[in-house]
Amino acid sequence: MGWDECVPELLAHLGEMGPVGLVKIDGDREHKPWTMVISGERLDGASIRVDGNSLDYCLRHAIAVLRERLPDELALG
């Protein structure tokens, strides 16, 4: 399954896990205008923040960090 096909499934699974997420685009910033922040109980009070030049970049990197921290819960694809 390709990345584009996995995204809806990954987002649905994240929603079931109960995190809080924020996606922001700041058009006034010249570099890395996209920000993604994910936090929640399963991250033990920590949060994941990724700044990048595209939503795709932020999503890929946030999911990679989630897979490192929660390998058994986010073992999709």
C-alpha positions in Angstrom: 0.0 0.0 0.0 1.4 3.4 -1.0 1.8 6.4 1.4 -1.2 8.2 0.0 -3.4 5.1 0.5 -2.1 4.7 4.1 -2.7 8.3 5.3 -6.5 7.9 5.9 -6.0 4.7 7.8 -3.2 6.1 9.9 -5.3 9.2 10.7 -8.3 7.1 11.6 -6.1 4.9 13.9 -4.6 8.0 15.5 -8.1 9.3 16.2 -8.9 6.0 18.0 -5.8 6.3 20.1 -7.1 9.6 21.6 -4.3 12.1 20.9 -4.8 15.8 20.5 -3.5 17.2 17.2 -3.0 20.5 15.6 -2.0 21.4 12.0 -1.1 25.0 11.3 0.1 26.9 8.3 1.7 30.3 8.8 1.9 32.0 5.5 3.9 34.9 7.1 6.9 32.5 7.7 9.3 32.2 4.8 10.7 28.9 5.9 8.8 25.9 7.3 5.4 27.5 7.3 3.6 24.2 8.3 3.5 23.0 11.9 2.1 19.8 13.3 1.8 19.1 17.0 0.5 15.9 18.6 0.1 15.2 22.3 -1.8 12.9 24.5 -1.8 10.5 27.4 0.0 7.8 25.6 3.0 10.2 25.1 3.3 10.5 28.9 2.8 14.3 28.9 5.2 14.9 26.0 4.3 16.2 22.6 5.6 15.8 19.1 6.2 19.0 17.1 7.3 19.0 13.5 7.9 22.2 11.4 8.3 21.8 7.6 7.8 23.2 4.2 4.8 20.9 3.5 2.0 19.1 5.3 3.2 15.8 3.8 6.7 16.4 5.4 5.2 17.1 8.8 2.8 14.2 8.7 5.5 11.7 7.6 7.9 12.9 10.4 5.3 13.0 13.1 4.2 9.4 12.3 7.8 8.3 12.2 8.3 9.6 15.8 5.0 8.1 16.9 6.1 4.7 15.5 9.4 5.0 17.5 7.6 5.9 20.7 4.5 3.6 20.3 5.7 0.8 18.1 3.0 -1.7 19.1 0.2 0.8 18.8 1.1 2.3 15.4 2.3 -0.8 13.5 0.4 0.0 10.3 1.8 -0.2 6.9 
